């Protein structure tokens, strides 16, 4: 058999020259490779050899036959650097040249390798490692910082800190900032005097980047010969410390939203609420049913509301809407198995009346405390309304409490009866609760009314009861006792009454959250936390609206399902937490919904998350309040411009101040304690355990805050979590907000830990996508520089990476648990914790 002989180099060269002669218009490398049956790199090397010898020339249309007399080519050392880099790395390589005509881009690589840049320098060149080199070492102005991927740096302060690191190290890194799935490195090309000639870079698939990083960085540094020429600039002096590093630009609400807002003149309403609370709150309260009218709207000294008046929360949630709204849907309840129930006002009224009769038959009387250990759903809502109807005090205990915590709260509250479910769903899985309940009740003698999952026994038994009319009650009669989240210590038992609470939460839903007749309202909060009580159940029913209750987590089984649910059920107004918004932002993709407003409560809403919600969901409405207050106290009404990072202004009935530890008012711009001089009618009527927050005529919120010249408040974190670094006093929220401006960060928690020279900052970071161990030190250095730009001249923070953060069931980060575990201390009461997590690894 004859063997095919390969062409010798001379034969290949002659055949190539003949082909060039036949095609005077020019020939591309791939044509020569096809002609010779060789690889692209072999064809490229051959053509370059012919060019060097003068037999061929390279032009804009490829290679052509050269002149008869070979002309020695001009040396092109930078192009040689590109070829050498390719031969050493065998990856997609790029060369940027600075010429009098502008920036030129050359590339080298094999067919099939990622080639995201094409042949020209893109408009979003700030996202490239090559672009960072030009910005760090050249005299280029910043281009428009438009995002190319979710990881693109778009904050000029953060980008400048990144460039500072590039100047110091001589190496620029790009981690999926220009193209998803592609990462890269780049170095400057400098002449002997240190002038920038261009940049040399390489790109690889992100999955291989951690393993190729060291090899690529060495090749780039050696080829570019950085050490002899690179002269790192002196770092710029640190900026002076400031109170609010985040750039604040007021953002006007959409015109249609503002024009149709239920509260058209905030200033007028606010002034009226302070000048004449009798007329302001009394006028609104008259919309409700009162068995006996009040003799005074408010007693400022005793902090009682609607003195002498008698009413009932259940009466106003259900009875007053009949018969007009008998067939309107009051509740939509989606259980953990995916079954959707629709309850009309008439059905809810009838079932709750009969359940109240059943409970009375079991010995429950007016004023008795009844504990509930139920998941969010129709059964829980019915139980709350039934207990309110007969004047008993409902004590909601979130499912997930362990036997000891459940037992302790049953004893503390003196519960006469427990209504409990035998299971609840968490991410699609049924978790048994009966063993927890039975262990907690040992020896207590408290009877149990069971809700057996998967059956209708609870509802069937409820309907056996004798229908009970609503019991007229004094306005301050206890409606419910609810424990605080316990994010900073032992949970306190907060008691809210019927009258003032009803007026306060209903006003907030209509005039702050702007609920219109016929709209659907949904809060992702558990029904057994104060947000769930106030805006998952009571306020929507007080206004005759429709509320959606969902048992499982919002993003189960996927974020897409969350958006689909909102769209399918026609949710108009959503009230959620920064935790949920950050999780949705981390997932990235959003889908169309009918939302027109997204409220956020529980923790400070970082500016980056505010902007994301505005772009992807609907107009964001940040608001601040506490379990003790029952309803929002600070927010930005819809007719006012929003300031991302600032929660807003005091709402009608509320007077807020920022003071020093002695209670002296601080000027705008200075950090201090947030206190209230007055609170709205939804505030608590009693407190079980813990110190009364009203001291010396002021309500001490326990939060650190700053107020600007226009009266907008920014919440900086809890005062007992302030981080004292040198002369600076930093709130956890401001450190976390700074971290969240970095595109690689999905969530962050900041704490103070002991250091050699005082307290140091430790930041726990949940990346937006998994970071390989090899790249964590690099990302940590980026984050340190990024944070220092925002926080000023403080010691560099320590960075810890984690998959998730420990939280209470109301969504608040348990920073004290992070600190305790990091330092090996006792974390204290963790009964309110949703998911246990260990601190991540430092980098």
Secondary structure as GFF3:
##gff-version 3
##sequence-region A 1 843
A	DSSP	alpha_helix	9	22	.	.	.	ID=ss1
A	DSSP	alpha_helix	29	36	.	.	.	ID=ss2
A	DSSP	alpha_helix	40	52	.	.	.	ID=ss3
A	DSSP	beta_strand	56	59	.	.	.	ID=ss4
A	DSSP	beta_strand	62	65	.	.	.	ID=ss5
A	DSSP	alpha_helix	77	89	.	.	.	ID=ss6
A	DSSP	beta_strand	92	99	.	.	.	ID=ss7
A	DSSP	beta_strand	102	108	.	.	.	ID=ss8
A	DSSP	three_ten_helix	125	127	.	.	.	ID=ss9
A	DSSP	alpha_helix	129	137	.	.	.	ID=ss10
A	DSSP	alpha_helix	156	169	.	.	.	ID=ss11
A	DSSP	beta_strand	172	175	.	.	.	ID=ss12
A	DSSP	beta_strand	182	190	.	.	.	ID=ss13
A	DSSP	beta_strand	196	205	.	.	.	ID=ss14
A	DSSP	alpha_helix	206	224	.	.	.	ID=ss15
A	DSSP	alpha_helix	226	229	.	.	.	ID=ss16
A	DSSP	alpha_helix	255	259	.	.	.	ID=ss17
A	DSSP	alpha_helix	266	275	.	.	.	ID=ss18
A	DSSP	alpha_helix	277	285	.	.	.	ID=ss19
A	DSSP	beta_strand	296	299	.	.	.	ID=ss20
A	DSSP	beta_strand	304	307	.	.	.	ID=ss21
A	DSSP	beta_strand	310	311	.	.	.	ID=ss22
A	DSSP	alpha_helix	313	317	.	.	.	ID=ss23
A	DSSP	three_ten_helix	319	321	.	.	.	ID=ss24
A	DSSP	beta_strand	329	334	.	.	.	ID=ss25
A	DSSP	beta_strand	340	344	.	.	.	ID=ss26
A	DSSP	alpha_helix	345	361	.	.	.	ID=ss27
A	DSSP	beta_strand	369	373	.	.	.	ID=ss28
A	DSSP	alpha_helix	378	390	.	.	.	ID=ss29
A	DSSP	beta_strand	393	396	.	.	.	ID=ss30
A	DSSP	alpha_helix	403	413	.	.	.	ID=ss31
A	DSSP	beta_strand	417	421	.	.	.	ID=ss32
A	DSSP	beta_strand	423	426	.	.	.	ID=ss33
A	DSSP	beta_strand	429	432	.	.	.	ID=ss34
A	DSSP	alpha_helix	434	441	.	.	.	ID=ss35
A	DSSP	beta_strand	447	451	.	.	.	ID=ss36
A	DSSP	alpha_helix	457	462	.	.	.	ID=ss37
A	DSSP	beta_strand	473	474	.	.	.	ID=ss38
A	DSSP	beta_strand	478	483	.	.	.	ID=ss39
A	DSSP	beta_strand	493	497	.	.	.	ID=ss40
A	DSSP	alpha_helix	499	511	.	.	.	ID=ss41
A	DSSP	beta_strand	520	523	.	.	.	ID=ss42
A	DSSP	alpha_helix	530	531	.	.	.	ID=ss43
A	DSSP	pi_helix	532	538	.	.	.	ID=ss44
A	DSSP	alpha_helix	539	542	.	.	.	ID=ss45
A	DSSP	beta_strand	546	550	.	.	.	ID=ss46
A	DSSP	alpha_helix	559	568	.	.	.	ID=ss47
A	DSSP	beta_strand	571	576	.	.	.	ID=ss48
A	DSSP	alpha_helix	578	587	.	.	.	ID=ss49
A	DSSP	beta_strand	597	600	.	.	.	ID=ss50
A	DSSP	alpha_helix	607	616	.	.	.	ID=ss51
A	DSSP	beta_strand	619	624	.	.	.	ID=ss52
A	DSSP	beta_strand	634	635	.	.	.	ID=ss53
A	DSSP	beta_strand	649	650	.	.	.	ID=ss54
A	DSSP	beta_strand	655	659	.	.	.	ID=ss55
A	DSSP	beta_strand	672	678	.	.	.	ID=ss56
A	DSSP	beta_strand	686	688	.	.	.	ID=ss57
A	DSSP	beta_strand	694	695	.	.	.	ID=ss58
A	DSSP	beta_strand	698	707	.	.	.	ID=ss59
A	DSSP	beta_strand	713	718	.	.	.	ID=ss60
A	DSSP	three_ten_helix	719	721	.	.	.	ID=ss61
A	DSSP	beta_strand	723	725	.	.	.	ID=ss62
A	DSSP	beta_strand	728	730	.	.	.	ID=ss63
A	DSSP	alpha_helix	732	740	.	.	.	ID=ss64
A	DSSP	beta_strand	745	755	.	.	.	ID=ss65
A	DSSP	beta_strand	758	767	.	.	.	ID=ss66
A	DSSP	alpha_helix	773	791	.	.	.	ID=ss67
A	DSSP	beta_strand	798	801	.	.	.	ID=ss68
A	DSSP	beta_strand	807	808	.	.	.	ID=ss69
A	DSSP	alpha_helix	815	823	.	.	.	ID=ss70
A	DSSP	beta_strand	833	835	.	.	.	ID=ss71
A	DSSP	beta_strand	841	842	.	.	.	ID=ss72
###
